[in-house]
């Protein structure tokens, strides 16, 4: 399995699922039962939106995605921020 195929699968899945055109895969890892990866997506700020202010502020969000060996998506979600 070529890593380019995994990258393309992750990008296409997140673009179609989240309706975002700009998805940047930042990490891909081969695991025993498939693949995992992280992708960077800029989205409208949920905080600014929740208080009703009009703005173009974008939050940088990292999504994780897990795929099996056949590149079927097993799970995905918003990754929690890691504290330093």
Long-range contacts (C-beta under 8 A, 24 or more apart in sequence): 1-35, 1-69, 1-71, 3-28, 5-71, 6-35, 6-37, 6-67, 6-71, 7-37, 9-67, 9-71, 9-73, 10-37, 10-39, 10-65, 10-67, 11-39, 13-65, 13-73, 13-76, 14-39, 14-41, 14-63, 14-65, 14-76, 17-76, 18-43, 18-63, 26-62, 33-68, 33-69, 34-66, 34-67, 34-68, 34-69, 34-71, 34-74, 35-66, 35-67, 35-68, 35-69, 35-71, 36-64, 36-65, 36-66, 36-67, 37-64, 37-65, 37-67, 38-62, 38-63, 38-64, 38-65, 38-79, 39-63, 39-65
